[in-house]
Amino acid sequence: RLGQTDGRRGFGSSAHLAELIDSPVILVLDTSGVSRTLAAVAYGLAHHPAAPAVDAVILNKTGSPRAVDELREAFAEIGLPVLGAIPRTKNLVVPSRHLGLVPAAERDQARAVIDAAAELVSKHVDLDAVLTIADAASRLATNPWSAASEVAKVDGRPRISVAAGRAFTFRYAETTELLRAAGCEVVEFDPMNDPQLPSGTDGLYLGGGFPEIYAEELAANRPLLAEIRAAVGAGLPTIAECAGLLYLSHSLDGVDMADALPLTSTMSPRLTLGYRELVAESDSVATRAGEQVHSHEFHRTTTEPLTSRDAAQVQPAWLVDAATGRREGLASPSVLASYQHIHWAGYPKQAERFARACAAFAEAGRRWGPALTEQRIPEPDLRHHGDAQLRPGLVDLAVNVRSAPQWLLEEIGGGVERWTGYPDSRTARHTLAERYGVADDALLPTAGAADAFTLIARTFPDRKVLVVHPQFTEPEVAWRAAGHQVRRLILRADEGFRLAPERIGNDADLVIIGNPTNPTGVLHPAEQIRGLLRPGRIVVVDEAFMDFIPGERESLLGGEMTGLLVTRSLTKLWGIAGLRAGFVAGD
């Protein structure tokens, strides 16, 4: 969240822009956890030598009427008008994740949130006063930016396919404006759902987005991945920025991608963020060696070259901030792929070169063969369980449908009088709490472990959920049904399906893991799972099969359980899955 003067040494900040266009300034101030001190902050901004004058303020996320009156009085003392006080509300929360707010294109309810915000603002802000201040702005003595005046048109109207959809939601609007001005036809496609590139594609633009969130869906679209691999190999002019770079890599966190570039990518706990000064290391489809440009870099992934692959056709794309000596990205006569977001409005020659390369590709009539052998991987059936594969002669270790001991059935059945009244869980809660070494008020009996997943998912809304797979699918079903956006971390078979905590990252604030894991049988060390805990994060551990482990070693039940929720099934070991009984414990 950037403030008024935040930018690269102030450059590009809201204050800088206001000065450039001689615009009035109305401060919108978050009042959370602060009172009269906020007026002192506003006074400092209003009189800061590097900031323009402030005309008024709007108070946001306010509390009680008394608190608002206190704030209004404080602002009156420093001579700043208050145009409104917008009360805090849970109905306008926009979810966020590892790279900031979830884009509107990924949220079906985004329009409803905007409408609700508009209604709230109109009710609590003097909009006539806002318009009066805005009308005082000076008229700009300049001509509006025009893409048509920045680039020369190419012949042939080449068709450029631009990645869109939920996985590719970020690109500068001027990018496509410049390409159209250069005489190109711009056509969007969805890498998650479209089985092939738009017909007649002469160029490919893959912008920013969140392929790490949708890795499985992107990987499932094998026909498109195969075609893009073939197209890039055939010399299709291609620009790939950040998400596009990951999409063209061999794999992303172990999930197969297009394999069009000799590198692999993985999630990282470290956020890479900042404005960059770049020098082009080599010629590419859009750049020339030695050119200097500015960019923006923003990601939580890293890439590694595939040394086993012939990389003679690609060179490093950029020298990033020369003093660091860091080289990043890949470049070739037909490709520019890197983490760097470059605003082509500032460097229109790059758009023009790309358009010319696409026109030349079209004129040469170069094409690639169809990937006839690739089929789309169907979506996993999260409600498909292991007992569906049970056949004569096979032992079912998923739900254990073998006959339960007769003595147990008799004990459970009891006399008819036990079935005539409503259940009282207090005795069961106390007995279970005593058995597992937790306090009575830290344990809740549930109708099986699946019931516990549903309760937890509905109790903690707006969480950044990560499910560690392979494991039982019911947790993911429960969190998706509760409206959460779920990310998967798929453990690797070549690493024995061992937990890799560094791949979880810092953004997930609710992590779900099975221990021991169904269906791999891997037993993760308890201390390794405890290592996932951090302030604000909940770790849910499904221990449905823990009582199959002698001594139940590595169980997280008992002791310090802050941030932990452990679910248990009471029926699997005994072959009575039809009786829904389990519990969740933790703090």
Buried (B, 14 or more C-beta within 10 A) or exposed (E): EEEBBEBBEEEBBBBBEBBEEEBBBBBBBEBEEBEEEBBEEBBEBBEBEEBBEBBBBBBBBBBEEEBBEBBBEBBEEEEBBBBBBBBEEEEEEBBEBBBEEBBBBBBEEBEEBEEBBEEBBEEBBBEEBBEBBEEEEEEEEEEEEEBEEBBEEBEBEBBBBBBBBBBBBBBBEBBBBBBBBBBBBBBBBBBBBBBBBBEEBBBBBBBBBBBBBBBBBBBBBBBBBBBBBBBBEEBBBBBBBBBBBBBBBBBBBBBBBBBBBBBBBBBBEEBEEEBBBBBBBBBBBBBEEEBEBBBBBBBBBBBEBBEEEEBEEBBBBBBBBEEEEEBBBBBBEBBBBBBBBBEBBEBBBBBBBBBBBBBBBBEEEEBBEEBEEBEEEEEEEBEEBEEEEEEEEEEBBBBBBEEBEEEEBEEEEEEEEEEEEEEEEEEBBEEBBEEBEBEEEBBBBBEBBBBBBBBBBBEBEBBBBBBBBBBBBBBBBBBBEBEBBBBBBBBEEEEEBEBBEEBBBEBBBBBBBBBBBBEBEBBBEBEBBBEBBEEEBBBBBBBBBBBBBEEEEBBBBBEEBEBBBBBBBBBBBBBBBEEBBBBBBBE
